[in-house]
């Protein structure tokens, strides 16, 4: 299964998400291709230092990361797209319209998982089926009062405390997502 994280420059939130999900999945990560891209990325940039420090703090491995620009091919090849913001989801779907069923913000996917009833996933036994089920049931979970609650703030060139807060928000959502993926793998 291909899991794609998307943010703007692909130097903070999306590589952090990919690296932390890999850490949270542990050995189960080997069953997935976990990657990232950015809607305005310059190909080949290293990860932002503050974001890399947060990745390392949460068990990620940021050293090998190099940014890449989100293309139609990258978006279309993903089985699950997890974006930092709703605008990144929109940009992904604009490039690859068929990705709309498998594209979510990171926090939205976790929120829907948290809002499902225990029986909602009882007959789901593969990661792909999990994505399909969450997509089908996303409308049954009440949205946040403030739609921006599903977005992850951009910490680029902001304080260390902002980087810590953003990393912790991503980690909390990815812990939920990793638990769900491991349960169906």
C-alpha positions in Angstrom: 0.0 0.0 0.0 1.3 3.5 -0.9 0.7 6.2 1.7 1.5 9.7 0.5 1.8 12.7 2.8 1.4 16.1 1.2 2.1 19.6 2.5 3.4 22.8 0.8 7.2 22.7 0.6 7.7 19.1 1.6 10.3 20.1 4.2 8.3 20.2 7.4 4.9 18.6 7.9 4.7 15.9 5.1 8.1 14.4 5.7 7.5 14.6 9.4 4.3 12.7 8.9 5.8 10.0 6.7 8.7 9.5 9.1 6.6 9.4 12.3 4.0 7.0 10.7 6.9 4.7 9.8 8.1 4.9 13.4 4.6 4.3 14.8 4.1 1.3 12.5 7.3 -0.3 13.5 8.0 -3.6 11.7 4.5 -3.3 10.0 5.9 -0.3 8.0 7.7 -2.8 5.7 4.3 -3.7 4.2 3.8 -0.1 3.0 5.5 2.5 0.8 5.4 5.7 2.8 6.4 8.8 1.0 5.8 12.6 0.8 5.6 15.4 -1.6 4.8 19.1 -1.6 2.4 21.3 -3.7 5.1 24.0 -4.1 8.2 22.0 -3.3 11.6 22.5 -4.8 13.0 19.1 -5.7 15.9 18.0 -3.6 15.7 20.3 -0.6 16.7 18.9 2.8 14.2 18.8 5.7 13.8 22.0 7.7 16.1 21.7 10.8 13.4 22.3 13.4 11.0 19.8 11.7 13.9 17.3 11.5 14.6 17.7 15.2 10.9 17.0 15.9 10.9 13.9 13.7 14.0 12.6 15.5 12.3 13.3 18.9 9.4 11.2 17.8 11.4 8.3 16.4 11.7 9.4 12.8 14.7 9.3 10.5 14.9 12.7 8.8 18.5 12.5 7.4 17.8 11.0 4.0 14.8 13.2 3.2 14.8 15.2 0.0 11.8 17.2 -1.1 9.8 16.6 -4.2 7.1 18.4 -6.1 3.7 16.8 -6.1 2.8 15.5 -9.6 -0.3 13.9 -11.1 1.5 10.6 -11.2 2.5 10.7 -7.6 -1.0 11.7 -6.5 -2.7 9.1 -8.6 -0.4 6.2 -7.5 -1.2 6.6 -3.8 -3.7 4.3 -2.0 -4.0 6.8 0.9 -3.2 10.5 0.7 -2.8 12.3 4.1 -2.5 16.0 3.8 -1.5 18.7 6.2 -4.3 21.1 5.2 -7.6 20.9 3.3 -6.0 23.1 0.6 -3.4 20.4 0.0 -6.2 17.8 -0.3 -7.9 20.0 -2.9 -4.6 20.4 -4.8 -4.1 16.7 -4.8 -7.6 16.0 -6.0 -7.2 18.6 -8.7 -4.2 16.8 -10.0 -5.7 13.3 -9.7 -9.6 13.5 -9.4 -9.9 9.8 -8.6 -7.8 10.4 -5.5 -10.8 12.2 -3.9 -12.0 9.0 -2.3 -8.7 8.2 -0.7 -7.5 11.7 0.2 -8.0 13.2 3.7 -6.2 15.6 6.0 -4.1 13.7 8.6 -6.4 14.9 11.4 -9.6 14.2 9.4 -8.6 10.5 8.8 -7.8 10.1 12.5 -11.0 11.9 13.6 -13.1 9.7 11.4 -11.4 6.6 12.8 -12.0 7.8 16.3 -15.7 8.5 15.5 -16.5 5.0 14.1 -18.4 2.4 16.1 -16.4 -0.8 17.0 -18.4 -2.9 14.5 -17.8 -0.5 11.6 -14.4 -2.0 10.9 -15.2 -5.6 12.0 -15.0 -7.0 8.5 -12.1 -4.9 7.3 -8.9 -7.0 6.9 -6.6 -5.0 4.6 -5.3 -1.5 4.6 -6.9 -0.7 1.3 -10.3 -1.9 2.7 -9.7 0.4 5.7 -9.2 3.4 3.5 -12.4 2.5 1.5 -14.4 2.1 4.7 -13.2 5.3 6.2 -14.0 7.1 2.9 -17.5 5.6 2.8 -18.2 6.5 6.5 -16.5 9.9 6.7 -19.9 11.6 6.3 -21.3 9.7 9.3 -18.8 11.3 11.7 -19.7 14.9 12.6 -17.2 17.4 11.3 -15.5 19.8 13.7 -17.4 23.0 14.4 -14.4 24.9 13.0 -13.3 23.3 9.7 -9.8 24.5 10.2 -9.5 22.0 13.1 -8.7 19.4 10.5 -5.7 21.4 9.3 -2.2 21.2 10.7 -0.5 24.7 11.1 2.5 25.4 9.0 5.5 25.6 11.5 8.0 26.8 8.9 10.2 29.7 10.2 8.2 29.8 13.4 9.1 29.1 17.0 10.4 25.9 18.5 7.2 25.7 20.6 5.1 25.8 17.4 7.2 23.0 15.9 6.7 20.9 19.0 2.9 21.6 19.0 2.6 20.7 15.3 4.7 17.6 15.7 2.6 16.5 18.7 -0.6 17.0 16.8 0.7 15.0 13.8 1.9 12.3 16.2 -1.4 12.0 18.0 -3.3 11.6 14.7 -0.7 9.1 13.4 -0.8 7.0 16.5 -4.5 6.5 15.8 -3.9 5.8 12.1 -1.0 3.4 12.8 -3.1 1.4 15.3 -5.8 1.0 12.7 -3.4 0.0 9.9 -1.7 -2.5 12.2 -5.1 -4.0 13.1 -5.9 -4.8 9.5 -2.5 -5.8 8.2 
